[in-house]
Amino acid sequence: MDFMGFCDGLDLYTDGEPTSKFQPLINQSTQIQDGLPKKLLLNTSKETLDDSGEVRRWTFGEKNQSQTRTIMMLGETGTGKSTLINVMVNYILGVEYQDDIRFEIIKEEERSQTESQTTAVTVYEVYGSEGVRVPFSLRLIDTPGYTDTAGVKHDEKIAKNIRKLFEAECGVDQIDAVCLVVKASQNRLTDAQVYIFDAILSLFGKDIENNIMALITFSDGGRPGALEAIDKAGVPCARNKKKQPIFFKFNNVSEKINDDRGDDDDDDDDLEGDYNDFLKQNWKMGVATMQKFFERLATMETRSLQMTQDVLMGRDQLEMSIQYLQDQIMATENLQKMIRQTQDAVEKHKEDIDANKDFDYVVDEPCKIKVDTI
């Protein structure tokens, strides 16, 4: 899926070598697709933040002292979250329509094949392009896509890994925006969407509401039905003066057209010219939308996750206390049950007792069984 010509929809250029202004970036990338524009995967340093390897950080460029803005992306499988992240990266790197090169920080072909199975949370960091289009470095938290078919345990694991990211010693300690990625045509949020939104947003304080924005994909320019879906579900988010959710719309360009562009039939020259105009217009719309998004991001108040970490620690202690009390209650109930069974046995064998006869009786004895947890 490609948004406003930023990715595959921009393959109509004159032949030539990649734009020289990107040579330093090219030197730090690996080509993953021929043709024009050439596609390159940014080479990132990879670090795991937990023992399971499901909470990780991939960094491009040298970390510096510039301000960093952090965005968390939440979205169902198929909403185009990974593509949108690549779009953002191309925007901050300064890629223009006429450039014959495109960058990816997420290899989309591989991601699309595994997205619905993985529960890994990945932090992507991009340093070194401050001042090109935005005055800050960018940190993007890419959460796994979730579906109604994967089951609650799958979604719980996602929420748990996000929680690990906030608790990790070298994890994320602040956030600027939580972006809910939803298809424009969606008139109702699925159970999985509501669950994961609630589970993740419950990790934050109430002050995070003004940092939550909707990114609407597959938009055709009209008012997206997804806004009503968000309202009906009661998902908290930033709102404008009219109390409407603040959102940014993104369109997509058909990959099928890009597959056919290699045909050199002269009869299609007029059609190709119209298509080029269409792509350019989509590109301009995309740049305008991204500019508005990052302008708003620059003005948003950064939220410290220290309170979140304190809340999580307090929640852990509370859960431990509740578990301890539950264990004590269960132990007491089991003891009472054994006493009742003994009393029943004594009553049943009263004649044997009076006659000093031996007798046997059975009581239930509790035992602990280890079960696997998430």
C-alpha positions as CSV (number, residue, x, y, z in Angstrom):
1,M,0.0,0.0,0.0
2,D,1.4,3.4,-0.9
3,F,0.3,6.8,0.4
4,M,0.1,9.9,-1.9
5,G,2.8,8.7,-4.2
6,F,5.5,8.7,-1.5
7,C,6.5,5.2,-2.1
8,D,5.8,2.8,-5.0
9,G,3.5,5.3,-6.7
10,L,6.5,7.5,-7.6
11,D,8.3,5.3,-10.1
12,L,8.0,7.5,-13.2
13,Y,11.3,9.4,-13.6
14,T,14.0,9.9,-16.2
15,D,16.8,7.4,-16.2
16,G,19.8,8.4,-14.2
17,E,21.9,7.8,-11.1
18,P,20.5,8.4,-7.6
19,T,20.4,12.1,-6.6
20,S,23.8,13.1,-5.4
21,K,22.5,15.0,-2.4
22,F,21.6,11.6,-0.9
23,Q,25.0,10.1,-1.4
24,P,25.8,10.0,2.4
25,L,22.5,8.2,3.0
26,I,23.1,5.9,0.1
27,N,26.4,4.9,1.6
28,Q,24.6,3.9,4.8
29,S,21.9,1.9,3.0
30,T,21.3,-1.4,1.1
31,Q,19.6,-1.4,-2.2
32,I,16.5,-3.6,-2.1
33,Q,14.8,-2.8,-5.4
34,D,16.1,-1.8,-8.9
35,G,14.3,0.5,-11.3
36,L,13.4,4.1,-10.7
37,P,13.1,5.2,-8.1
38,K,15.7,2.9,-6.5
39,K,14.6,1.6,-3.2
40,L,17.2,1.4,-0.3
41,L,16.8,0.0,3.2
42,L,18.5,2.3,5.8
43,N,21.2,0.3,7.6
44,T,20.3,0.5,11.3
45,S,22.2,-0.6,14.5
46,K,20.0,-3.1,16.3
47,E,19.6,-3.5,20.0
48,T,17.3,-5.7,22.1
49,L,15.8,-4.2,25.2
50,D,14.4,-7.4,26.9
51,D,15.4,-11.0,27.3
52,S,12.8,-12.3,24.8
53,G,14.1,-10.1,22.0
54,E,10.6,-8.8,21.3
55,V,11.3,-5.3,22.5
56,R,14.0,-3.7,20.4
57,R,15.5,-0.5,19.0
58,W,16.8,0.1,15.5
59,T,18.8,3.3,15.1
60,F,19.9,5.1,11.9
61,G,22.6,7.8,12.2
62,E,24.6,8.9,15.1
63,K,22.7,9.9,18.2
64,N,23.2,13.6,19.0
65,Q,22.1,16.2,21.5
66,S,19.3,17.6,19.4
67,Q,15.7,17.4,20.5
68,T,14.0,14.2,19.8
69,R,10.2,13.8,19.2
70,T,8.7,10.4,19.9
71,I,5.6,9.0,18.1
72,M,3.8,5.8,18.9
73,M,1.9,4.2,16.1
74,L,-1.1,2.0,16.9
75,G,-3.1,0.3,14.1
76,E,-4.8,-2.9,13.0
77,T,-3.1,-5.2,10.5
78,G,-3.7,-3.8,7.0
79,T,-4.1,-0.1,7.8
80,G,-0.7,0.8,6.3
81,K,1.1,1.6,9.4
82,S,4.5,0.5,8.2
83,T,4.2,2.3,4.9
84,L,3.2,5.5,6.8
85,I,6.4,5.2,8.9
86,N,8.5,4.9,5.8
87,V,6.6,8.0,4.4
88,M,7.5,10.0,7.5
89,V,11.1,8.9,7.2
90,N,11.3,10.0,3.5
91,Y,9.7,13.3,4.4
92,I,12.2,14.2,7.2
93,L,15.1,13.0,5.0
94,G,14.1,15.6,2.4
95,V,13.0,13.3,-0.4
96,E,11.3,15.2,-3.3
97,Y,9.0,14.0,-6.0
98,Q,11.7,14.4,-8.7
99,D,14.3,12.4,-6.8
100,D,15.1,9.0,-8.2
101,I,15.5,7.3,-4.8
102,R,13.3,6.2,-2.0
103,F,14.3,5.0,1.5
104,E,12.7,2.4,3.8
105,I,13.5,1.9,7.5
106,I,11.0,-1.0,7.5
107,K,11.3,-3.5,4.7
108,E,7.6,-3.6,3.8
109,E,7.6,-6.8,1.8
110,E,8.9,-8.8,4.7
111,R,6.7,-7.0,7.2
112,S,3.5,-7.6,5.3
113,Q,4.1,-11.4,5.5
114,T,4.7,-11.5,9.3
115,E,2.7,-8.6,10.7
116,S,-0.3,-10.5,11.9
117,Q,1.9,-13.1,13.7
118,T,4.5,-11.0,15.4
119,T,4.1,-9.4,18.9
120,A,7.4,-7.6,18.8
121,V,7.6,-3.8,19.4
122,T,10.3,-1.9,17.6
123,V,11.6,1.6,18.2
124,Y,13.0,3.3,15.0
125,E,15.3,6.2,15.6
126,V,16.5,8.6,12.8
127,Y,19.3,11.0,13.6
128,G,21.3,13.4,11.4
129,S,18.6,15.0,9.3
130,E,17.6,17.7,11.8
131,G,16.9,21.0,10.0
132,V,16.2,19.4,6.6
133,R,12.4,19.6,7.0
134,V,12.0,19.3,10.8
135,P,14.1,20.7,13.6
136,F,14.3,17.5,15.6
137,S,15.3,13.9,15.5
138,L,12.5,11.3,15.2
139,R,11.7,8.3,17.2
140,L,8.9,6.0,16.0
141,I,7.5,3.3,18.1
142,D,6.1,0.7,15.7
143,T,3.6,-1.6,17.4
144,P,2.5,-4.9,15.8
145,G,-0.6,-5.1,13.8
146,Y,-3.5,-6.8,15.6
147,T,-6.5,-8.6,14.3
148,D,-9.7,-10.1,15.6
149,T,-8.6,-13.5,14.4
150,A,-5.3,-13.5,16.4
151,G,-7.0,-13.8,19.8
152,V,-6.9,-11.9,23.0
153,K,-3.7,-13.6,24.2
154,H,-1.9,-12.2,21.1
155,D,-3.2,-8.7,21.8
156,E,-2.3,-9.0,25.5
157,K,1.3,-9.9,24.5
158,I,1.5,-6.8,22.4
159,A,0.3,-4.6,25.3
160,K,2.8,-6.4,27.6
161,N,5.7,-5.7,25.3
162,I,4.8,-2.0,25.0
163,R,4.7,-2.0,28.8
164,K,8.2,-3.6,28.8
165,L,9.4,-0.8,26.6
166,F,8.4,1.8,29.1
167,E,9.8,-0.1,32.0
168,A,13.2,-0.9,30.4
169,E,16.2,0.9,31.8
170,C,17.2,2.1,28.3
171,G,13.7,2.1,26.9
172,V,11.4,5.1,26.2
173,D,10.9,7.6,29.0
174,Q,8.8,10.3,27.1
175,I,6.3,10.5,24.3
176,D,5.0,13.3,22.2
177,A,2.2,11.7,20.1
178,V,0.1,8.6,20.1
179,C,-1.2,8.0,16.6
180,L,-4.2,5.8,16.0
181,V,-4.0,4.5,12.4
182,V,-7.4,3.7,11.0
183,K,-8.9,3.1,7.6
184,A,-11.1,5.9,6.3
185,S,-13.9,3.6,5.4
186,Q,-14.1,1.9,8.8
187,N,-17.5,2.8,10.4
188,R,-17.0,0.8,13.5
189,L,-13.9,-0.1,15.5
190,T,-13.4,-3.9,15.9
191,D,-13.2,-5.6,19.3
192,A,-9.4,-6.0,18.8
193,Q,-9.0,-2.2,18.1
194,V,-11.0,-1.2,21.1
195,Y,-9.1,-3.7,23.3
196,I,-5.7,-2.6,22.2
197,F,-6.5,1.1,22.3
198,D,-7.8,0.7,25.9
199,A,-5.0,-1.5,27.0
200,I,-2.3,0.9,25.7
201,L,-3.9,4.1,26.6
202,S,-4.5,2.8,30.2
203,L,-0.7,2.9,30.6
204,F,-0.7,6.7,30.4
205,G,-2.1,9.4,32.6
206,K,-5.2,11.4,31.6
207,D,-3.0,14.2,30.4
208,I,-2.1,12.1,27.3
209,E,-5.5,12.8,25.7
210,N,-4.3,15.9,24.0
211,N,-1.3,14.0,22.5
212,I,-3.5,11.4,20.7
213,M,-4.3,12.0,17.1
214,A,-5.9,9.9,14.3
215,L,-4.1,9.1,11.1
216,I,-6.7,8.2,8.5
217,T,-5.5,6.0,5.7
218,F,-7.1,5.1,2.3
219,S,-8.8,8.5,2.4
220,D,-10.5,9.7,-0.8
221,G,-10.8,13.3,0.3
222,G,-14.2,13.2,1.9
223,R,-15.0,13.2,5.6
224,P,-13.8,9.7,6.8
225,G,-16.3,7.5,8.5
226,A,-13.6,6.4,10.9
227,L,-14.0,9.6,12.8
228,E,-17.5,8.5,13.8
229,A,-16.2,5.1,14.7
230,I,-13.6,6.7,17.0
231,D,-16.3,8.8,18.6
232,K,-18.7,5.9,19.1
233,A,-16.0,3.8,20.7
234,G,-15.2,6.6,23.2
235,V,-11.5,6.6,22.3
236,P,-9.9,9.7,23.9
237,C,-8.1,12.0,21.5
238,A,-7.1,15.6,20.9
239,R,-10.0,17.7,19.6
240,N,-10.5,21.0,17.8
241,K,-12.6,24.0,18.9
242,K,-15.7,22.2,17.5
243,K,-14.9,19.2,19.7
244,Q,-14.1,17.1,16.7
245,P,-11.2,14.6,16.7
246,I,-8.0,16.1,15.2
247,F,-6.9,13.9,12.3
248,F,-4.7,13.8,9.2
249,K,-5.8,12.1,6.0
250,F,-3.6,10.0,3.7
251,N,-4.5,8.6,0.3
252,N,-3.1,5.5,-1.5
253,V,-2.0,4.9,-5.0
254,S,-2.6,1.5,-6.7
255,E,0.5,-0.7,-7.1
256,K,-1.1,-2.3,-10.1
257,I,-0.5,0.9,-12.1
258,N,3.1,1.0,-11.1
259,D,3.6,-2.6,-12.3
260,D,2.3,-1.7,-15.7
261,R,4.4,1.5,-16.2
262,G,7.2,-0.4,-18.0
263,D,5.1,-0.6,-21.2
264,D,6.5,1.6,-23.9
265,D,3.4,1.7,-26.1
266,D,3.2,5.2,-27.7
267,D,-0.6,5.1,-27.7
268,D,-0.4,5.3,-23.9
269,D,1.6,8.6,-23.9
270,D,-1.4,10.7,-23.0
271,L,-2.5,8.3,-20.3
272,E,1.0,8.3,-18.9
273,G,1.1,12.1,-18.8
274,D,-2.2,12.2,-17.0
275,Y,-0.9,9.6,-14.5
276,N,2.2,11.7,-13.9
277,D,0.1,14.7,-13.2
278,F,-2.0,12.6,-10.8
279,L,1.1,11.5,-9.0
280,K,2.5,15.0,-8.7
281,Q,-0.8,16.2,-7.3
282,N,-0.8,13.4,-4.8
283,W,2.7,14.1,-3.8
284,K,2.0,17.8,-3.2
285,M,-1.0,16.8,-1.1
286,G,1.1,14.4,0.9
287,V,3.8,17.0,1.6
288,A,1.2,19.5,2.7
289,T,-0.4,16.9,5.1
290,M,3.0,15.8,6.5
291,Q,4.0,19.4,7.0
292,K,0.8,20.1,9.0
293,F,1.3,16.9,11.0
294,F,4.9,17.8,11.9
295,E,4.1,21.4,12.6
296,R,1.5,20.2,15.2
297,L,3.9,17.7,16.6
298,A,6.5,20.4,17.2
299,T,4.0,22.4,19.3
300,M,2.7,19.4,21.4
301,E,3.8,19.2,25.0
302,T,6.1,16.2,25.6
303,R,4.7,13.8,28.2
304,S,7.1,12.2,30.6
305,L,6.6,8.5,31.1
306,Q,7.9,8.6,34.7
307,M,4.4,8.8,36.0
308,T,3.5,5.9,33.7
309,Q,6.5,4.0,35.1
310,D,5.4,4.8,38.7
311,V,1.8,3.8,37.9
312,L,3.1,0.5,36.4
313,M,5.2,-0.1,39.5
314,G,2.3,0.6,41.7
315,R,0.1,-1.6,39.6
316,D,2.6,-4.4,39.9
317,Q,2.7,-4.1,43.7
318,L,-1.1,-3.9,43.8
319,E,-1.4,-7.0,41.6
320,M,1.1,-8.8,43.9
321,S,-0.9,-7.8,46.9
322,I,-4.2,-8.9,45.3
323,Q,-2.6,-12.2,44.3
324,Y,-1.3,-12.8,47.9
325,L,-4.7,-12.1,49.3
326,Q,-6.3,-14.4,46.8
327,D,-3.9,-17.1,47.7
328,Q,-4.6,-16.6,51.4
329,I,-8.4,-16.7,50.8
330,M,-8.1,-19.8,48.8
331,A,-5.9,-21.5,51.4
332,T,-8.5,-20.6,54.1
333,E,-11.3,-21.9,52.0
334,N,-9.4,-25.2,51.4
335,L,-8.8,-25.5,55.1
336,Q,-12.4,-25.0,55.9
337,K,-13.3,-27.6,53.3
338,M,-11.0,-30.1,54.9
339,I,-12.5,-29.4,58.3
340,R,-16.0,-29.9,57.0
341,Q,-15.0,-33.1,55.3
342,T,-13.4,-34.3,58.5
343,Q,-16.6,-33.4,60.5
344,D,-18.7,-35.2,58.0
345,A,-16.5,-38.3,58.3
346,V,-16.7,-38.2,62.1
347,E,-20.5,-38.0,62.0
348,K,-20.7,-40.8,59.4
349,H,-18.4,-43.1,61.4
350,K,-19.8,-42.2,64.9
351,E,-20.7,-45.8,65.6
352,D,-17.2,-47.0,64.6
353,I,-15.7,-44.4,66.9
354,D,-18.0,-45.5,69.8
355,A,-16.9,-49.1,69.2
356,N,-13.2,-48.0,69.0
357,K,-13.0,-49.4,65.5
358,D,-10.5,-48.2,62.9
359,F,-11.9,-46.4,59.8
360,D,-10.7,-44.5,56.8
361,Y,-12.0,-41.3,55.3
362,V,-11.0,-39.0,52.4
363,V,-10.4,-35.3,52.3
364,D,-9.4,-33.1,49.4
365,E,-5.8,-31.7,49.8
366,P,-5.0,-28.7,47.7
367,C,-1.8,-28.5,45.6
368,K,-0.2,-25.9,43.4
369,I,0.2,-26.5,39.6
370,K,2.5,-24.4,37.5
371,V,0.8,-23.0,34.4
372,D,2.4,-21.1,31.5
373,T,1.6,-17.3,31.4
374,I,1.9,-14.9,28.6
